[in-house]
Amino acid sequence: MFVFSAAVLIKSAGWFVKGAEDIGLRWGMPPFLIGATIVAAGTSLPELASSLAAVTRGETGLVMANVVGSNITNIFLILGVAAISAGGLRLGSDFSLLELTMLLLGNILLAAISWNGIVGTLAGLFLLGNFIVYIVFKFLRESRFLVGESMRDIRGRAKLAGDMGLPRLSTSRSVVLLSMGIVGLSLGAQYVIESILSLSRLLHIPGTLIAITALAIGTSLPELVVSVSAVLKKKEGIAVGNIIGSNIFNALFIVGLLAPFKDLRVDMLTRKVGLPFLILSAVLIIWPWFKGEITRRSGIVYLLIFLIFLTLLAGSLG
């Protein structure tokens, strides 16, 4: 049930993004705005859907374990694999100071707020406020080239971008894909949480251990697919930007959105093992930014750190 529901969750996210991005083009949304919102958030939809399902079941500890585990997996596993397979990732201008700042701020703020074991309403609103500020700054930065352009120009460029890079779908098919994505995300998320709770009882292990490992890796598969695909197409900036954007979305938006509705519990396993590695993942991305590249050697180090993370989690069972 866990494997099948996780697969449904991931596939449904793909349907949702495909339908939403085409509808966005039809409405005349600029391509950069589609990328900054629909596509950037799309790879984090599995984390969001499973977190919503966990909150509705009252299993708030799974939310924090999943978010922390996903952000650690994104940096150490996915960026590690991408850097090794590409022989190094050149960051270029796509990885700006704004993204670096928000990555550091998001992960470190989340760790600091979570240290006492509870993320409450005020903490959630603070995280969400930072996410809104980030989106506003990103929009202002990216929209500078739109000054003086008419909506006809914007729609014309959006159509051209769709013809070149985003296959256009019929309106009815876009709506069907969007609807299937929403339904699939809802059902997949509910059964993912149900299967985690069942596995926890059957194996006599904490559900948060499954969430911070198996669920985190599973819900990070969209990021892995997007990043590896971008690397194969020699678009390293997209690969890195996708991971950074996903981490920011997870730390600030998902936790910030859910905490005001219900206090999110942070269990001891997540605090003792997850949070230190979350901070480490943010800190270790600073040096590559100054160098302008994540080398293959750095990728190997990232993978080794991820293995240490898994080893420590496994050791907690003893």
C-alpha positions as CSV (number, residue, x, y, z in Angstrom):
1,M,0.0,0.0,0.0
2,F,2.8,2.4,0.8
3,V,4.7,1.9,-2.5
4,F,1.5,2.0,-4.6
5,S,0.1,5.1,-2.8
6,A,3.4,6.9,-3.0
7,A,3.5,6.2,-6.8
8,V,0.0,7.5,-7.2
9,L,1.0,10.6,-5.2
10,I,4.0,11.3,-7.5
11,K,2.2,10.6,-10.7
12,S,-0.7,12.8,-9.7
13,A,1.7,15.7,-9.0
14,G,2.9,15.3,-12.6
15,W,-0.7,15.4,-13.9
16,F,-1.5,18.5,-11.8
17,V,1.6,20.4,-12.9
18,K,1.1,19.6,-16.6
19,G,-2.6,20.7,-16.6
20,A,-1.9,23.8,-14.5
21,E,1.1,25.1,-16.5
22,D,-0.9,24.8,-19.8
23,I,-3.9,26.5,-18.3
24,G,-1.5,29.2,-17.0
25,L,-0.2,29.7,-20.6
26,R,-3.8,30.0,-21.9
27,W,-4.5,32.7,-19.3
28,G,-1.5,34.6,-20.5
29,M,0.7,34.1,-17.5
30,P,4.4,34.9,-18.3
31,P,6.6,31.9,-18.5
32,F,8.8,33.0,-15.6
33,L,5.7,33.3,-13.4
34,I,4.7,29.8,-14.4
35,G,8.1,28.5,-13.5
36,A,8.3,30.4,-10.2
37,T,4.9,29.2,-9.0
38,I,3.3,26.2,-10.7
39,V,6.5,24.3,-11.7
40,A,8.5,25.3,-8.6
41,A,5.7,24.2,-6.3
42,G,4.8,21.2,-8.4
43,T,7.7,19.1,-7.3
44,S,6.8,19.7,-3.7
45,L,3.1,18.8,-4.1
46,P,3.7,15.2,-2.7
47,E,5.2,16.7,0.5
48,L,2.3,19.1,0.7
49,A,-0.4,16.6,0.1
50,S,1.0,14.0,2.5
51,S,1.5,16.7,5.1
52,L,-2.1,17.8,4.8
53,A,-3.3,14.2,5.1
54,A,-1.1,13.8,8.2
55,V,-2.6,16.9,9.9
56,T,-6.2,15.7,9.2
57,R,-5.3,12.4,10.9
58,G,-3.7,14.3,13.9
59,E,-0.3,12.8,13.1
60,T,1.5,16.1,13.0
61,G,4.9,14.6,13.9
62,L,4.9,13.0,10.4
63,V,4.7,16.5,8.8
64,M,7.9,17.7,10.4
65,A,9.7,14.4,9.8
66,N,8.7,14.4,6.1
67,V,9.7,18.1,5.5
68,V,13.0,17.8,7.4
69,G,13.8,14.4,5.7
70,S,12.9,15.7,2.2
71,N,15.1,18.8,2.5
72,I,18.0,16.7,3.7
73,T,17.4,14.2,0.8
74,N,17.1,17.0,-1.7
75,I,20.6,18.4,-0.9
76,F,22.7,15.4,0.0
77,L,21.1,12.7,-2.1
78,I,19.7,14.4,-5.2
79,L,22.3,17.2,-5.6
80,G,24.9,14.6,-4.9
81,V,23.7,12.2,-7.6
82,A,23.3,15.1,-10.0
83,A,26.8,16.5,-9.4
84,I,28.4,13.0,-9.8
85,S,26.5,12.1,-13.0
86,A,27.2,15.5,-14.5
87,G,30.9,15.7,-13.5
88,G,30.0,18.8,-11.5
89,L,27.2,21.4,-11.5
90,R,27.9,24.9,-12.6
91,L,25.7,27.2,-10.7
92,G,25.9,30.4,-12.9
93,S,23.4,33.2,-12.5
94,D,20.4,30.9,-11.9
95,F,21.6,30.4,-8.3
96,S,21.3,34.0,-7.0
97,L,22.0,35.5,-3.6
98,L,18.2,35.7,-3.0
99,E,17.8,31.9,-3.3
100,L,20.9,31.3,-1.2
101,T,19.7,33.6,1.5
102,M,16.2,32.1,1.6
103,L,17.6,28.5,1.6
104,L,19.8,29.4,4.6
105,L,17.1,31.4,6.3
106,G,14.4,28.7,5.7
107,N,16.3,25.7,6.9
108,I,17.9,27.5,9.9
109,L,14.7,29.2,10.9
110,L,12.8,25.9,10.7
111,A,15.5,24.1,12.8
112,A,15.5,26.9,15.4
113,I,11.7,27.0,15.7
114,S,11.4,23.2,15.9
115,W,14.1,22.8,18.6
116,N,11.6,22.9,21.5
117,G,9.5,20.2,20.0
118,I,6.5,22.2,18.8
119,V,5.9,24.5,15.8
120,G,2.9,26.7,16.8
121,T,0.7,29.3,15.2
122,L,3.0,32.3,15.6
123,A,6.0,30.4,14.3
124,G,4.0,29.1,11.3
125,L,2.8,32.6,10.4
126,F,6.4,33.9,10.7
127,L,7.6,31.2,8.3
128,L,4.7,31.9,5.9
129,G,5.4,35.6,6.0
130,N,9.0,35.0,5.0
131,F,7.8,32.9,2.1
132,I,5.5,35.6,0.9
133,V,8.3,38.2,1.1
134,Y,10.5,35.8,-0.9
135,I,7.8,35.4,-3.6
136,V,7.3,39.1,-3.8
137,F,11.0,39.8,-4.2
138,K,11.3,37.1,-6.8
139,F,8.4,38.4,-8.7
140,L,9.8,42.0,-8.7
141,R,13.2,40.8,-9.7
142,E,12.0,38.6,-12.6
143,S,9.3,41.0,-13.8
144,R,11.6,43.9,-14.5
145,F,11.7,43.0,-18.2
146,L,7.9,43.2,-18.4
147,V,7.9,47.0,-17.8
148,G,6.2,48.8,-20.7
149,E,4.9,45.6,-22.3
150,S,1.3,45.1,-23.2
151,M,-0.7,42.1,-22.2
152,R,-0.7,41.1,-25.9
153,D,3.1,41.0,-25.8
154,I,3.1,38.9,-22.6
155,R,0.6,36.4,-24.0
156,G,2.4,36.2,-27.3
157,R,5.7,35.4,-25.5
158,A,3.8,32.9,-23.3
159,K,2.4,31.2,-26.4
160,L,5.9,31.1,-28.0
161,A,7.3,29.5,-24.8
162,G,4.5,27.0,-24.9
163,D,5.2,26.1,-28.5
164,M,8.9,25.8,-27.9
165,G,9.1,24.1,-24.5
166,L,5.7,23.3,-23.0
167,P,3.4,21.2,-25.3
168,R,0.0,22.8,-25.5
169,L,-3.0,20.7,-24.5
170,S,-6.7,21.2,-25.3
171,T,-8.5,23.0,-22.6
172,S,-10.7,20.0,-21.8
173,R,-7.6,17.7,-21.5
174,S,-5.9,20.3,-19.3
175,V,-8.9,20.4,-17.0
176,V,-9.1,16.6,-16.9
177,L,-5.4,16.3,-16.0
178,L,-5.7,19.0,-13.3
179,S,-8.8,17.2,-11.9
180,M,-7.1,13.8,-12.0
181,G,-4.0,15.3,-10.2
182,I,-6.1,16.8,-7.4
183,V,-8.0,13.5,-6.9
184,G,-4.9,11.4,-7.1
185,L,-3.0,13.7,-4.7
186,S,-5.8,13.5,-2.2
187,L,-6.3,9.7,-2.3
188,G,-2.6,8.9,-2.6
189,A,-1.7,11.2,0.4
190,Q,-4.4,9.6,2.6
191,Y,-3.2,6.1,1.9
192,V,0.4,7.0,2.3
193,I,-0.3,8.2,5.8
194,E,-2.5,5.1,6.5
195,S,0.2,2.8,5.3
196,I,2.9,4.5,7.4
197,L,0.8,4.1,10.5
198,S,0.2,0.4,9.7
199,L,3.9,-0.2,9.0
200,S,4.7,1.5,12.3
201,R,2.5,-0.8,14.2
202,L,3.6,-4.0,12.3
203,L,7.3,-3.3,12.6
204,H,7.2,-1.7,16.1
205,I,9.1,1.4,14.9
206,P,8.1,5.1,15.1
207,G,6.1,6.4,12.2
208,T,8.3,9.4,12.1
209,L,11.3,7.1,11.2
210,I,9.4,5.9,8.1
211,A,8.4,9.5,7.2
212,I,11.9,10.9,7.6
213,T,13.4,8.1,5.4
214,A,11.1,6.2,3.0
215,L,8.5,8.9,2.6
216,A,11.0,11.7,2.4
217,I,12.9,9.8,-0.4
218,G,9.7,8.9,-2.1
219,T,8.2,12.4,-2.2
220,S,11.6,13.7,-3.4
221,L,11.5,11.6,-6.5
222,P,9.9,14.4,-8.6
223,E,12.9,16.6,-7.7
224,L,15.3,13.7,-8.7
225,V,13.6,13.2,-12.1
226,V,13.6,17.0,-12.9
227,S,17.2,17.4,-11.8
228,V,18.6,14.4,-13.6
229,S,16.6,15.3,-16.7
230,A,18.0,18.9,-16.6
231,V,21.6,17.6,-16.1
232,L,21.2,15.3,-19.1
233,K,20.1,18.4,-21.2
234,K,23.1,20.4,-19.9
235,K,20.9,22.7,-17.9
236,E,22.6,22.6,-14.6
237,G,21.0,25.8,-13.4
238,I,17.5,24.3,-13.6
239,A,18.7,21.2,-11.7
240,V,20.1,23.3,-8.8
241,G,17.3,25.8,-8.9
242,N,14.7,23.1,-8.7
243,I,16.2,21.7,-5.5
244,I,16.7,25.1,-3.9
245,G,13.2,26.2,-4.7
246,S,11.7,23.0,-3.4
247,N,13.6,23.3,-0.1
248,I,12.4,26.9,0.4
249,F,8.8,25.8,-0.4
250,N,9.0,22.9,2.0
251,A,10.5,24.8,5.0
252,L,8.6,28.1,4.7
253,F,5.3,27.4,2.9
254,I,4.3,23.9,3.9
255,V,5.2,24.2,7.6
256,G,4.0,27.9,7.6
257,L,0.7,27.0,6.1
258,L,-0.2,24.1,8.4
259,A,1.2,25.2,11.8
260,P,-1.5,28.0,12.3
261,F,-4.2,25.4,12.0
262,K,-2.7,22.7,14.3
263,D,0.5,22.7,16.3
264,L,3.1,20.5,14.6
265,R,4.9,18.1,16.9
266,V,8.6,17.5,16.4
267,D,9.6,14.1,17.8
268,M,12.9,13.4,19.5
269,L,14.2,11.4,16.5
270,T,13.7,14.4,14.2
271,R,15.2,16.8,16.7
272,K,18.3,14.7,17.5
273,V,19.2,13.5,14.0
274,G,17.1,15.4,11.5
275,L,17.6,19.0,12.6
276,P,21.4,19.0,12.8
277,F,21.6,17.5,9.3
278,L,19.1,20.1,8.1
279,I,21.4,22.9,9.3
280,L,24.4,21.1,7.9
281,S,22.7,20.8,4.5
282,A,22.1,24.6,4.4
283,V,25.7,25.5,5.5
284,L,27.4,23.1,3.1
285,I,25.7,24.8,0.1
286,I,27.5,28.1,0.9
287,W,31.0,27.1,-0.3
288,P,29.8,25.8,-3.7
289,W,28.0,29.1,-4.3
290,F,31.2,31.1,-3.8
291,K,33.1,28.7,-6.1
292,G,30.2,28.8,-8.7
293,E,30.2,25.0,-8.9
294,I,29.2,21.9,-7.1
295,T,32.1,19.6,-8.1
296,R,31.9,15.8,-8.4
297,R,34.0,15.5,-5.3
298,S,31.4,17.6,-3.4
299,G,28.7,15.3,-4.8
300,I,30.5,12.3,-3.4
301,V,30.8,14.1,0.0
302,Y,27.1,14.8,-0.1
303,L,26.3,11.2,-0.7
304,L,28.5,10.0,2.1
305,I,26.9,12.5,4.5
306,F,23.5,11.1,3.4
307,L,24.6,7.6,4.2
308,I,25.8,8.7,7.6
309,F,22.3,10.3,8.2
310,L,20.6,7.0,7.3
311,T,23.1,5.1,9.5
312,L,22.3,7.3,12.5
313,L,18.6,6.9,11.9
314,A,19.0,3.1,11.7
315,G,21.1,3.2,14.9
316,S,18.3,4.9,16.7
317,L,16.3,1.6,16.5
318,G,18.8,0.0,18.9
